Amino acid sequence: MAITGGITAITGTAGAVDDKATCASVNTAWDELRSRLEALDDKNSITNLRQIYVDTAEKLSAAAAAADQGSLKDALNTAAAQLNRLQSATTRDDFDRIVHDPAFTAAMDAFGTPCGL
């Protein structure tokens, strides 16, 4: 926000939400992910695991779409892209290889840290 000649100008995307509201959405999505993982009957079912993470990617993408421009929005988009890589996992080894990739873990840290995850 800037004040110029007595007029207040607000910068950013119209209708975008601030980082605090964005993090509230992100924390809800992450809590849902954890709950779904805890409730999963077959922890080795790659189909179920993959779907849980892909659903979370969709929620992070939605949070990013609604977010103010900035580093958190960028981090959410990157994290969603990394989570979507799990769609290609056909075995537990594939899944583990993706989640242990340094790019994947860095992407999770980049949005998780500012949102207190």
Secondary structure as GFF3:
##gff-version 3
##sequence-region A 1 117
A	DSSP	beta_strand	2	4	.	.	.	ID=ss1
A	DSSP	beta_strand	7	9	.	.	.	ID=ss2
A	DSSP	alpha_helix	19	39	.	.	.	ID=ss3
A	DSSP	alpha_helix	46	66	.	.	.	ID=ss4
A	DSSP	alpha_helix	71	84	.	.	.	ID=ss5
A	DSSP	three_ten_helix	85	88	.	.	.	ID=ss6
A	DSSP	alpha_helix	92	99	.	.	.	ID=ss7
A	DSSP	alpha_helix	102	112	.	.	.	ID=ss8
###
